[in-house]
Amino acid sequence: MRRHGWFERCLLVLFVGILAGWPAAAVAQAIKVGAVVPLTGRYGGGGAQVRAGYEIAVEDVNRAGGVTVAGKRIPLELVLLDDESDATKTVSRMETLAAQGILAYLGGFGSDLHAAAASVAEKNKTPYLGVAFALNKIHQQGFRYLFSPFWKSPDIGQHLVALLGSIPAADRPKTVAIFQEKTDWGREMATAWTEAGKAAGFQVAVNADYAPGAKDFSDMILKAKAARAEAVFAVPTPPDGMTIVKQMKELDYNPKLTLMVRAPDPPVWGKNLGKDGDYVLLAPGWHHAARYPGVKELNEAHVKRVGRPADVMTGPSYASVQILAKAIERAGALDKDKIRDAIAATEMTTVVGPVRFRPDGTGIVPSVFNQWLNGKQELVWPKEFATAPFVYPAPPFAKR
């Protein structure tokens, strides 16, 4: 008995030694990737678009055989949790995923949720790829593991100048009202738009702030109307944005241009507002008419899934998986730091076009402006990619 136990212990030591020295790729049955996404709550509509992008991309990667690591093809396994649009739950879900041994994180929807998530990824020294957030401030905290192939507040301000430049000078808006959400992103975008005004030739006539979730926006709307502000810029959540538009109509305030970032992204915008939601400009950064490799196949998969071409956040989310899969292959090992370095060195074309990253993790990516027209999101800028002409000025609510 004693001799038999010694032999078994030797086998166990030998087995453990083999496993310790064996490349991780050789024992991995799947590469586990974690995503915390708001599927319910105020960001539920946007989160659904993000989820679709991740799931379709993972299906495509696995259908092609998986990710090649050390000569072995390994499938991706997506573990996706709902944070209910609650930043506190974002943090706890991120830790849950870490305990499950995920190799990398994919982000959700909304700047405040990404701000909470990025800190956890940094603490856990795990690569984090996130879209659907424009808050540049997150990238100014020295995070090494955060990457976002998505445009940021300063980019939106700069591209707005170019968009307004397409309007004859005499017709451009000269006065603007900023409806500033009392959040870091609200303040950041107010600064970006104020800076853009210096180049675009408009004055900020009203800068009124409000708390997210407010029900009555009449005070700031009436201030904008009294100041004869010709354009409104805002970054509301979808529920807040729809309420603002309804109250603008009730108060007979008809700016020539309404630009809302985030709120008009989900299809529920058109369903709930109908013609009142038309002519609103949005800056999601992507449209299903983008002319890049893989977009056609993505649209086909999305039509099969939900009956329409890919939504505006589905493309960037799909691109995040493309970037991660390619980075894992270039890293050649299931090593978080090597994968992090490979993401930083990304230079590839995805469904959102060519992608590179700045040292702070912000993406250098093509961007577009869309506009709601006849109940659909149309790509209106840049002109060479437009699916419909940019309509300006918007007709009054009473004439739609």
N, C-alpha and C positions, 0 to 999 in steps of 0.2 A: 504493500500500500504506500509506504513512504517513497519507494523508487518511482511508482506511478505518478504521485503528486509532483515530484521533482520534474518529471518529463513534461507534465501538463503546464507547469509554470514556465518551463523553457519555451514551450510552443507559444504561450501567451506573450512572453517578452519578445519573441521573434516576430509575432504578428503585429504587436504594437509598434515595434521598431520599423517594420515594413510600412505601416500606415503613416508613421511620422515622417518617413523619408520620401513617401510617395507624393508626387505632384497632386495638388488639390483637385485639379481637373480630372485626374484619373479616378477619384472616388466620388466626385459629385454626380448625382443623378439629374440634378437640375440646378440652374442658377437662380436663386431666389431674390426677387426684386420687390421691394415694398413701396406702396403708395398710400398716402393719407389724403383723401379727396372728400370735399363736402358734397354728399349725395342728397342731403336733406337740409332744411333751413334756408336762410336768405340767399346762399350761393348754390342751392341745389341744381338750378338750371345750368349754370356754368360748369359745375362739377360733373354733370352727366356728359357734357361734351368732352371734358378731359378724360373721363373714364373710357369713353368710346375710342378715343385715340390710342390710349395705352393698350386696351384689349385687342383692337384690330392689329396694332403693330406687333404685339407679342405673338398673335396667331400667325402673322406673316413670317416672322423670324423663325418660328418653330416649323411652319410648313416648308420653309426652305432648308430645314435640317438642323436649325439651332445655331448657336454661337460656337465658333471654332476656337478651342483653347488647347494649346499644347498638342495639336493634331487630332483632338477629339471633338466631335460635335455634341454640344450640350444644349438642351432646350432651356428657355427662360420659363420661370414660374412667377407669375404676378400674384402678390398677396395684397389685396386692396381693402382698406378700412375706411369707414365713413366717420368723419369728425363732426358731423351735424352743423357745420359752419361755426363751430365754437373753438376758439384758439386754445382754450384749456384742454379740450379733448384732442386737439391736434397734437399737443405735446405728449399726452399719455398714449395715444395711438402710435406715435413715432417710437416711443420706448417699447411698446408691445412688439412692434416689428423688429426692433433691435434684438429683443430677447429670442425672436424666432430665427435669428441668424441670417438676416437679409444682407446682401452684398452691396446694395445701393438703394437710395431713395428716389422716388418720383414724387413731385409736388402736386398740390391741389389747385385751388382757385381763390384769388383774392389776396391783396398785398398783406393784410393783417395776419392771415393764416400762414402765409409763406414766411413772414417775419418770425413767427413762433417756431415754425418747423426748421428753419435754417439753423437756429441756435442749437437745436437738438442734434442735427446732422453734424455740426461742427464739434460738439462735445463728444459724439460717438466716432468721430474721424471717419465718416462714411460719405462717399460722394452723393451729392444731391443735385438732381436736374429738375428745374421747375419753370413752368410757363404760366401764363394768365396772371401775371403780376408785373406792374410797371414801377413799383417803388424802388427808386435807385438807392435810397438810404441804406437798404439792407446790404447792399454791396460795398458800403463804405465802412464796414466794421472789421475789415481784415480777414473775413472768412476764407479759408483755403478750399473748402469742399463744396462751395456753392457755385452752381453754373446755371445760367438762364438764357436759352436761345430765343429771346423775346425782347421787344424794344422797351425802353425805359422812359421815364418822365422827360428828361432832356431831349430824347429822340423825338417824342411826340411834339414837343414845342417847336423843334427845328423843322420837322416835316410839315407842321401846320403853316409855317411861314411860306413854304413852297406851294402848298395847296391854295392858300389865299392869293398867292401871286398869280394863280391861273385865272383869277377874276379880274376883269378890267379895273384899273386903278380907281376910277371914279365911282365904281359900284361897290368896292370892298367895304366891309363893316369898319366904321371909324370909332365906335364906342362898344364896349363889351361889358357884360356882367358876369362875374365869376361867382357861382354858387359853391362855396367852399365847404366840403365835408370836414368836420373837426377830427381829423385823423392825420397821421404823418403824411400819408399819400395826398390827402386833400391839400395840405399846406405845400407839399412839394410841387404839385401840379399848378397851384395858384402862382407860385414863383416862376415856374417854367412858362406859363402863359403870359405873365407880366413881362418876362424877358422877351418872349416872342413878339409882343406888341411893339417893341422898339424897332424890330426889323420889318414887321408887317404893317406898321403905321396905324395901329389902333390904340386907344386909350382905355384903361380899365375904369369905367364910370362907377361901377358898384362891385364891391367885394364883400359879400355877405356870407357868414358861416352858419352852419346848422349841425345839430347832433345826428349821427346815423340813427335811423329808426323813427325820426320825427314824423308827425302826421300832418302838421300844418306848415306849409311853406309860403303862405300868402304874403307875409311881411316882406321877404326878400324879393318875391315876384313883383309886388307892387313898387318896391324901390327901383327895380330894373325897368319897369314900365314907365315910372315917373322920370327916370334918367334918359329915357328913349334909347336904351341900350339895344344895338342892332344885332348883337350876338350873345348867346349864353354858352358858357363853358362850365362843365361840371363832371364829377367822378362818382355819381351815386351808386348805391347798390341797386339791383333790379327793382325791388319793391319801392325804394325811395324815388328812383328815376321815373317809374310809371306814375307815382302820385304827383310828382312835380309837373309832368306834362299835363295830367288831367286838370291840375289847378291853374296852370298857365292858360289852358283853354277856358276854364270857368271865369278867369279874371280878364279875359280878352287881351292877353299879352302875346303878341305875334312877332318875335324876333325874326330877322332874315335868315339867321343861321343858329341852329342848336347843335352843339357838339357835346355828346355825353360819352365818357369812356366807362366801360364795364356794364352799365345798366342795360344797354340795348343789345348786348351780345347774344343772350339766349333767344330761341324762337318764341318764347312766351311773350316777348315784347310785342310782336305783331299780332299775336292772338288776343291779347288783352286790350291793346290800344286801337287796333284797327287803323283807320285812316289818320287818326290823331298821332299815331306813332311814326307816320311817314315823314320823310325829309330830315329826320334826325341823323346826324353824322356820327359814326362810331370809329374807334381806332383799335380794333382787335389785333391788327398786325398780319392778318391772313384772310384769304378767301378761297373757296373751292375752285375758283377759276384760275388760280395761280398756275403758271405754265412751267412746272418743274417735274422732273422724273418721279414717277410713283403716285402723282396726284390722281391721275385717271383711275388707277387700281384702287386707291383709297376711297374715291367717290363711289366706285362700284360696290365696294364692300359696305360702305355706309348706307347706300341705297338699299342693299339687301337686308341690312340690319334694322333701319328705322324709316326707310322710304323716301329719303332725300339725300342730296350730296352732303359731303362732310361739313359739319358746322365749323365756325370760325376758330374755336379753341381745340377742335379735334386735330387739325393739321399740325399745329405746334406741339401738341402732346405726342402725336405719332412721331414727329421728328426727334423728340427727346429719347424715345426708345431706339430710334435709328442711331443716334449719337452714342448712347450707352452701349449698345451691342457692338458697334464698331470699335469703341474704346476698349472694351473687354478683350476683343480679338487682338488689338494692337498691344495691349498690356501683356498678353500671352500667359497670364496667370490670374487666378481668382484672389488677387491681392488688392485691397482697397486703395492703398497709396499709389500703386502702379496704375490702377484704373483712373484714379484722380488725375495723375499726371498725363495720362493718355487723353482724357477729356479736355484738359487745358490746352493740349496740342492739336485739338480738332481742326481740321480744314477739309470739309466734305460738303457735298450737295445733298440736301434732304428734300422732303416735300415742301418745306418753307423756303427752299433756295439754298444758296451757299451759306455756310455757318462757320464762323470763327469766334474765339472768345478773347476779350481783353483780360489783362492781368487781374482785374477785380471780379472776373466771372461773368460780366455782362456780355451779351451776345452781339456780334456784328452781323445783323441779319437784314434782309429786305423787308420792307413794311408797306402797308397799304392803308387807305381810308375807305371805309364802306359807308353806304347810305341806305336807309330804309326807303324803298320806293315801291308803291303798289303792294305792300305787305311782304316784300322780299328784301333781303340784304343784297345790294348790288355793289360791285367793286367800282369806285368812281375815281380813284387816284392811286398810282400814277395813270395818266391818260392812256399811255400805250398798252396798259393791261386792262383798261376799264371795260366792264360789261354793260355799263349804262353811263350817260353823261351826268356829271355832277349838277344837281338842280339847285340853283341859287338865283334869287332869294326864294325861300320857302313861302308858298301861298298862306294866307291867314287860315286859321282853323275853320272859320265859317265858310270858306270857299273850297274845301277839300271834298 
